[in-house]
């Protein structure tokens, strides 16, 4: 648990520092939801950071593209080809960290997202592709196409009509390797989501034919891990997990819409770091993070090497 919290807080505060340095961005989601993305990557995602295009990798789509600083910090921590200088260049012209996720520009970014609903649509498409390719190419004893698609979505994504259309399709196709997690913080850019939204989202996805779960204590890592494991065990239906979180978690602006799309400001950044017992240095990275990166790189290379051997036997 201590390692978990160290990695999660590294992601949180590298993200906050990116936004602060650029004087532009969204610190609320990184503070509130970094632990969700971390648990997916640390416990479940199959990937090789040194070959982001490995065909049988699991996919992670950040549909809530405004949280891109979190994704860049996450990819750095997980061993992808992103360094501290890249993080310091957040939202700067020509950088690898442009301010919303851009596929083919930033290593490890699976889909260009930002327009609300686009990411969940892409994730459903990826899950359909996995289903088709596995049915076409796999043979008994040779599951060469066998991967999951995870998506982290926001309130805004689920307000968009496209989430209904793709949700219906995923349920109809019974895409059991699609897992969508909802960063359920109840805040939009203009204020509480209750200003314009009151539907029961879980009932909606249940009606679409999804397996649904809700975690009220969204910061209980054991409950979060258990819910994702249950989703993976559900083979016949796509899974939807509501995770109750807090925008700007731990900051003086927690649950305030103002933390959605503007920097905290230097004084509040320092106060937030103190609340977490975190080093106040800008872009601070504990030494163990570099060891963690190497561990993820080794694990990823091994996973792809094992798949390459399976594919060689399949080819023969």
Residue pairs with C-beta under 8 A, 6 or more apart in sequence:
1 221
3 288
3 292
4 35
4 38
4 42
4 221
6 286
6 288
6 289
7 38
7 42
7 77
7 289
7 292
8 34
8 35
8 38
9 276
9 278
10 73
10 77
10 284
10 285
10 286
10 289
11 30
11 34
11 37
11 38
11 70
11 73
11 74
11 77
12 30
12 31
12 34
12 70
12 73
12 276
13 273
13 276
13 278
13 284
14 69
14 73
14 76
14 77
14 87
14 283
14 285
15 27
15 30
15 31
15 34
15 69
15 70
15 72
15 73
16 27
16 30
16 31
16 69
16 264
16 269
16 272
17 87
17 269
17 282
17 283
18 25
18 69
18 72
18 73
18 87
18 88
18 90
18 91
18 97
19 25
19 26
19 27
19 30
19 69
19 90
19 263
19 264
20 27
20 263
20 264
20 265
20 266
20 269
20 282
21 88
21 90
21 282
22 90
22 91
22 92
22 99
22 263
23 263
24 91
24 99
24 262
24 263
25 68
25 69
25 90
25 91
25 99
25 261
25 263
26 66
26 67
26 68
26 69
26 260
26 261
27 69
27 248
27 251
27 259
27 263
27 264
28 185
28 187
28 247
28 248
28 253
28 259
28 260
28 261
29 64
29 66
29 67
29 70
29 154
29 183
29 247
29 260
30 67
30 69
30 70
30 73
31 247
31 248
31 249
31 250
31 251
31 259
31 272
32 183
32 185
32 245
32 246
32 247
32 248
32 249
33 64
33 67
33 70
33 152
33 183
33 185
33 243
33 245
34 70
34 73
34 74
35 219
35 221
35 224
36 152
36 181
36 183
36 218
36 224
36 243
36 245
37 60
37 62
37 70
37 71
37 74
37 152
38 74
39 221
39 224
39 225
39 228
40 60
40 150
40 152
40 181
40 228
41 47
41 60
41 74
41 78
43 225
43 228
44 58
44 148
44 150
44 228
44 232
45 58
45 60
45 148
45 150
46 56
46 57
46 58
46 147
46 148
46 303
47 54
47 57
47 58
47 78
47 108
47 300
47 303
48 54
48 57
48 300
48 301
48 303
48 304
49 75
49 78
49 79
49 80
49 81
49 107
49 108
49 296
49 297
49 300
50 79
50 81
50 297
50 300
50 301
51 300
51 304
52 80
52 107
52 108
54 304
54 307
55 145
56 144
56 145
56 146
56 147
56 307
57 147
58 147
58 148
58 149
58 150
59 110
59 123
59 126
59 147
59 148
59 149
59 150
60 110
60 150
60 151
60 152
61 110
61 111
61 113
61 119
61 120
61 122
61 123
61 126
61 149
61 150
61 151
61 152
62 68
62 70
62 71
62 101
62 109
62 111
62 113
62 119
62 151
62 152
63 113
63 116
63 117
63 118
63 119
63 120
63 122
63 123
63 151
63 152
63 153
63 154
63 157
64 113
64 119
64 152
64 153
64 154
64 156
64 157
64 183
65 100
65 101
65 112
65 113
65 114
65 115
65 118
65 119
66 100
66 114
66 154
66 260
66 261
67 152
67 154
68 97
68 98
68 99
68 100
68 101
69 90
69 97
71 101
71 109
72 82
72 86
72 87
72 90
72 96
72 97
72 106
73 87
75 82
75 106
75 107
75 108
75 109
76 82
76 83
76 84
76 86
76 87
76 293
77 289
77 292
77 293
78 108
78 293
78 296
79 293
79 294
79 296
79 297
79 300
80 107
80 108
81 107
82 96
82 97
82 106
82 107
82 108
84 283
84 285
86 95
86 96
86 97
87 97
87 283
88 283
89 95
89 96
89 97
90 97
90 99
91 97
91 98
91 99
96 105
96 106
96 107
97 106
98 105
98 106
100 112
100 113
100 114
101 109
101 111
101 112
101 113
101 114
102 109
102 112
103 109
103 110
103 111
103 112
110 122
110 126
111 118
111 119
111 122
111 123
111 126
112 118
113 119
113 122
116 154
116 156
116 157
116 159
116 160
117 157
117 160
117 161
117 162
117 163
118 162
119 151
119 153
119 157
120 151
120 153
120 157
120 158
120 162
120 163
120 166
120 167
120 180
121 162
121 163
121 165
121 166
123 149
123 150
123 151
123 178
123 180
124 166
124 167
124 169
124 170
124 175
124 178
125 166
126 149
127 149
127 170
127 175
127 177
127 178
127 238
128 169
128 173
128 175
130 145
130 147
130 148
130 149
130 177
131 173
131 175
131 177
133 145
134 143
134 145
134 146
137 144
137 145
138 144
138 145
138 146
139 314
142 310
142 313
142 314
143 310
144 307
144 310
144 311
144 314
147 177
148 177
148 178
148 179
148 232
149 177
149 178
149 179
150 179
150 180
150 181
151 178
151 179
151 180
151 181
152 180
152 181
152 183
153 163
153 180
153 181
153 182
153 183
154 182
154 183
155 182
155 183
155 184
155 185
155 186
155 187
155 188
155 193
155 197
156 188
156 189
157 163
158 182
158 201
159 188
159 193
159 196
159 197
164 204
164 208
167 204
167 205
167 208
167 210
168 208
170 178
170 208
170 210
170 238
171 205
171 208
171 209
171 210
171 237
171 238
172 208
172 209
174 209
174 236
174 237
174 238
175 238
176 234
176 235
176 236
176 237
176 238
178 238
178 239
179 228
179 231
179 232
179 238
179 239
179 241
180 238
180 239
180 240
180 241
181 228
181 241
181 243
182 201
182 240
182 241
182 242
182 243
183 243
183 245
184 201
184 218
184 242
184 243
184 244
184 245
185 244
185 245
185 246
185 247
185 255
186 192
186 193
186 194
186 247
186 255
187 193
187 247
187 255
187 256
187 257
187 260
188 195
188 196
188 257
188 260
189 257
189 260
189 261
190 257
191 257
192 257
201 242
202 212
202 214
202 240
202 242
205 212
205 240
206 212
209 237
209 238
210 237
210 238
210 239
210 240
211 231
211 234
211 237
211 238
211 239
211 240
212 239
212 240
212 241
212 242
213 227
213 230
213 231
213 239
213 240
213 241
213 242
214 241
214 242
214 244
215 223
215 224
215 227
215 241
215 242
215 243
215 244
216 244
217 223
217 244
218 224
218 243
218 244
218 245
219 245
219 249
224 243
227 241
228 241
230 239
231 239
231 241
246 254
246 255
247 254
247 255
247 256
247 257
247 259
247 260
248 254
248 255
248 256
248 259
248 264
250 272
250 275
250 276
251 259
251 264
251 268
251 271
251 272
251 275
252 268
252 271
252 272
253 259
253 264
253 268
263 269
264 272
270 280
273 279
273 280
274 280
278 284
279 286
